[in-house]
Amino acid sequence: MTPAQLAEYVTEFIGECQARVMGVGAEQYSEGDQQKFETMPLLGLIQYAREEAQDLAVYAAMTDIRLQRLEEALRERGLS
């Protein structure tokens, strides 16, 4: 993968992030001309952010489990 190809992938990935903000994010967090995070009490925002960080850790663990299983299957087939 060239730097240009990686940059293109990053652009597409960010585009998907933007689509989430405009789609499901807007449905869940938009309050007209501002977002919920802009007016949440700071302690509420901190709690929300901590929960999101915990979710990221869980998704990382789930991904690692699947990668481990894939790695084991590839090794069993003699693929490296």
ROSE-4610 file (N, C-alpha, C; in Angstrom, 1 decimal, always signed):
// ROSE-4610
residu = [M/M/M/T/T/T/P/P/P/A/A/A/Q/Q/Q/L/L/L/A/A/A/E/E/E/Y/Y/Y/V/V/V/T/T/T/E/E/E/F/F/F/I/I/I/G/G/G/E/E/E/C/C/C/Q/Q/Q/A/A/A/R/R/R/V/V/V/M/M/M/G/G/G/V/V/V/G/G/G/A/A/A/E/E/E/Q/Q/Q/Y/Y/Y/S/S/S/E/E/E/G/G/G/D/D/D/Q/Q/Q/Q/Q/Q/K/K/K/F/F/F/E/E/E/T/T/T/M/M/M/P/P/P/L/L/L/L/L/L/G/G/G/L/L/L/I/I/I/Q/Q/Q/Y/Y/Y/A/A/A/R/R/R/E/E/E/E/E/E/A/A/A/Q/Q/Q/D/D/D/L/L/L/A/A/A/V/V/V/Y/Y/Y/A/A/A/A/A/A/M/M/M/T/T/T/D/D/D/I/I/I/R/R/R/L/L/L/Q/Q/Q/R/R/R/L/L/L/E/E/E/E/E/E/A/A/A/L/L/L/R/R/R/E/E/E/R/R/R/G/G/G/L/L/L/S/S/S]
num = [1/1/1/2/2/2/3/3/3/4/4/4/5/5/5/6/6/6/7/7/7/8/8/8/9/9/9/10/10/10/11/11/11/12/12/12/13/13/13/14/14/14/15/15/15/16/16/16/17/17/17/18/18/18/19/19/19/20/20/20/21/21/21/22/22/22/23/23/23/24/24/24/25/25/25/26/26/26/27/27/27/28/28/28/29/29/29/30/30/30/31/31/31/32/32/32/33/33/33/34/34/34/35/35/35/36/36/36/37/37/37/38/38/38/39/39/39/40/40/40/41/41/41/42/42/42/43/43/43/44/44/44/45/45/45/46/46/46/47/47/47/48/48/48/49/49/49/50/50/50/51/51/51/52/52/52/53/53/53/54/54/54/55/55/55/56/56/56/57/57/57/58/58/58/59/59/59/60/60/60/61/61/61/62/62/62/63/63/63/64/64/64/65/65/65/66/66/66/67/67/67/68/68/68/69/69/69/70/70/70/71/71/71/72/72/72/73/73/73/74/74/74/75/75/75/76/76/76/77/77/77/78/78/78/79/79/79/80/80/80]
x = [+0.9/+0.0/+0.9/+0.6/+1.4/+0.9/+1.6/+1.1/-0.2/-0.2/-1.4/-2.6/-2.4/-3.5/-4.0/-3.1/-3.4/-4.2/-3.7/-4.4/-5.9/-6.0/-7.4/-8.3/-7.7/-8.5/-8.9/-8.0/-8.3/-9.4/-9.3/-10.4/-11.7/-11.8/-13.0/-13.5/-12.6/-13.0/-13.6/-13.0/-13.5/-14.8/-15.0/-16.3/-17.4/-17.1/-18.0/-18.3/-17.3/-17.5/-18.5/-18.3/-19.1/-20.5/-20.7/-22.0/-22.8/-22.0/-22.6/-23.1/-22.2/-22.6/-23.9/-24.0/-25.2/-26.4/-26.2/-27.3/-27.7/-27.2/-27.6/-27.2/-26.1/-25.6/-26.6/-27.0/-28.0/-29.3/-29.7/-31.0/-30.8/-29.7/-29.5/-29.0/-28.2/-27.5/-27.8/-28.5/-28.7/-29.8/-29.6/-30.7/-30.8/-31.1/-31.3/-30.0/-29.6/-28.4/-27.2/-27.4/-26.2/-26.3/-25.3/-25.2/-25.4/-25.9/-26.1/-24.8/-23.7/-22.4/-22.1/-22.6/-22.3/-23.0/-24.1/-24.9/-25.0/-24.4/-24.4/-23.7/-24.1/-23.3/-21.9/-20.9/-19.5/-19.4/-20.0/-19.9/-20.6/-21.7/-22.4/-21.6/-20.9/-20.1/-18.9/-18.3/-17.2/-17.7/-18.8/-19.4/-19.6/-20.3/-20.5/-19.2/-18.2/-17.0/-16.3/-16.4/-15.8/-16.5/-17.8/-18.5/-18.1/-18.0/-17.5/-16.1/-15.2/-13.9/-13.9/-14.8/-15.0/-15.5/-16.5/-17.0/-15.8/-15.0/-13.9/-13.0/-12.7/-11.9/-12.6/-13.9/-14.6/-14.5/-14.7/-14.7/-13.2/-12.2/-10.9/-10.7/-11.2/-11.1/-11.8/-13.0/-13.8/-13.0/-12.5/-11.7/-10.5/-9.8/-8.6/-9.0/-10.2/-10.6/-10.8/-11.5/-11.7/-10.4/-9.4/-8.1/-7.4/-7.4/-6.8/-7.3/-8.6/-9.2/-8.8/-8.8/-8.4/-6.9/-6.1/-4.6/-4.5/-5.2/-5.1/-5.6/-6.7/-7.2/-6.1/-5.5/-4.5/-3.3/-2.9/-1.7/-2.1/-3.3/-3.7/-3.7/-3.9/-3.9/-2.5/-1.5/-0.2/+0.1/-0.8/-0.6/+0.1/+0.9/+1.6/+1.5]
y = [-1.2/+0.0/+1.2/+2.1/+3.3/+4.4/+5.4/+6.5/+7.1/+7.2/+7.8/+6.9/+5.5/+4.6/+4.6/+4.7/+4.8/+6.1/+7.2/+8.5/+8.4/+7.7/+7.5/+6.7/+5.7/+4.9/+5.7/+6.5/+7.4/+8.3/+8.9/+9.8/+9.1/+7.9/+7.1/+6.8/+6.4/+6.1/+7.3/+8.5/+9.7/+10.0/+9.8/+10.0/+9.1/+7.9/+7.0/+7.6/+8.1/+8.8/+10.0/+10.8/+11.9/+11.5/+10.4/+9.9/+9.5/+8.9/+8.5/+9.7/+10.8/+12.0/+12.6/+12.6/+13.1/+12.2/+10.9/+10.0/+9.7/+8.5/+8.0/+9.0/+9.7/+10.6/+11.8/+12.3/+13.4/+13.0/+11.8/+11.3/+11.2/+10.8/+10.6/+11.8/+12.7/+13.7/+15.1/+15.3/+16.7/+17.3/+18.6/+19.4/+20.7/+20.5/+21.6/+22.2/+23.4/+24.1/+23.7/+22.7/+22.3/+20.8/+20.2/+18.8/+18.7/+17.5/+17.3/+17.5/+17.1/+17.2/+18.7/+19.6/+21.0/+21.6/+21.0/+21.5/+20.6/+19.4/+18.4/+19.0/+18.7/+19.0/+18.3/+19.0/+18.4/+17.0/+16.8/+15.5/+14.4/+14.8/+13.9/+13.6/+14.6/+14.4/+13.5/+13.7/+12.8/+11.4/+11.2/+9.8/+9.2/+10.0/+9.5/+9.1/+10.0/+9.7/+8.5/+8.3/+7.1/+5.9/+5.9/+4.8/+4.5/+5.5/+5.3/+4.7/+5.1/+4.6/+3.1/+2.8/+1.4/+0.6/+1.1/+0.4/+0.1/+1.1/+0.9/-0.2/-0.3/-1.4/-2.8/-2.8/-4.1/-4.4/-3.5/-3.7/-4.2/-3.6/-4.0/-5.5/-5.9/-7.2/-8.2/-7.8/-8.7/-8.9/-7.8/-7.9/-8.8/-8.7/-9.5/-11.0/-11.3/-12.7/-13.2/-12.4/-12.9/-13.0/-12.1/-12.1/-13.4/-13.7/-14.9/-16.1/-16.2/-17.4/-17.5/-16.3/-16.3/-16.8/-16.2/-16.6/-18.1/-18.7/-20.1/-20.9/-20.5/-21.2/-21.1/-20.0/-19.9/-20.8/-20.8/-21.6/-23.1/-23.5/-24.9/-25.3/-24.3/-24.6/-24.4/-24.1/-23.9/-22.6/-21.7/-20.4/-19.4/-18.6/-17.6/-16.2]
z = [+0.0/+0.0/+0.0/-0.9/-1.0/+0.0/+0.3/+1.1/+0.6/-0.7/-1.4/-1.2/-1.3/-1.1/+0.4/+1.3/+2.7/+3.0/+2.4/+2.5/+2.0/+0.9/+0.3/+1.2/+1.8/+2.7/+3.9/+4.5/+5.6/+5.2/+4.0/+3.6/+3.5/+3.0/+3.0/+4.4/+5.3/+6.6/+7.3/+7.2/+7.8/+7.1/+5.9/+5.2/+5.9/+6.2/+6.9/+8.3/+9.0/+10.3/+10.1/+9.1/+8.9/+8.6/+7.8/+7.5/+8.8/+9.8/+11.1/+11.8/+11.8/+12.5/+11.9/+10.6/+9.9/+10.0/+10.2/+10.2/+11.6/+12.1/+13.5/+14.6/+14.4/+15.4/+15.5/+14.3/+14.3/+15.0/+14.7/+15.3/+16.9/+17.3/+18.8/+19.5/+18.9/+19.6/+19.2/+18.1/+17.6/+18.4/+18.8/+19.4/+18.6/+17.3/+16.4/+16.0/+16.6/+16.2/+17.1/+17.9/+18.8/+19.0/+19.6/+19.9/+21.4/+21.8/+23.3/+24.1/+23.5/+24.3/+24.6/+23.8/+24.1/+25.3/+25.7/+26.8/+28.0/+27.9/+29.0/+30.2/+31.4/+32.5/+32.4/+32.8/+32.7/+33.3/+34.4/+35.0/+34.1/+33.5/+32.6/+31.4/+30.9/+29.7/+30.0/+31.2/+31.6/+31.7/+32.3/+32.5/+31.1/+30.2/+28.9/+28.1/+28.2/+27.6/+28.1/+29.4/+30.0/+29.6/+29.4/+28.9/+27.5/+26.7/+25.3/+25.2/+26.1/+26.2/+26.6/+27.5/+27.9/+26.8/+26.0/+24.8/+23.8/+23.6/+22.7/+23.1/+24.4/+24.9/+24.7/+24.9/+24.6/+23.1/+22.2/+20.8/+20.4/+21.1/+20.8/+21.2/+22.4/+22.9/+21.9/+21.5/+20.6/+19.3/+18.8/+17.5/+17.7/+18.9/+19.1/+19.2/+19.8/+19.8/+18.4/+17.6/+16.2/+15.4/+15.6/+15.0/+15.5/+16.7/+17.3/+16.6/+16.5/+15.8/+14.4/+13.7/+12.3/+12.2/+13.1/+13.1/+13.3/+14.2/+14.5/+13.3/+12.6/+11.4/+10.3/+10.1/+9.1/+9.4/+10.6/+11.0/+10.8/+11.1/+10.9/+9.5/+8.6/+7.1/+6.5/+7.4/+6.9/+6.2/+6.4/+5.8/+6.7/+6.1/+7.0/+6.5]
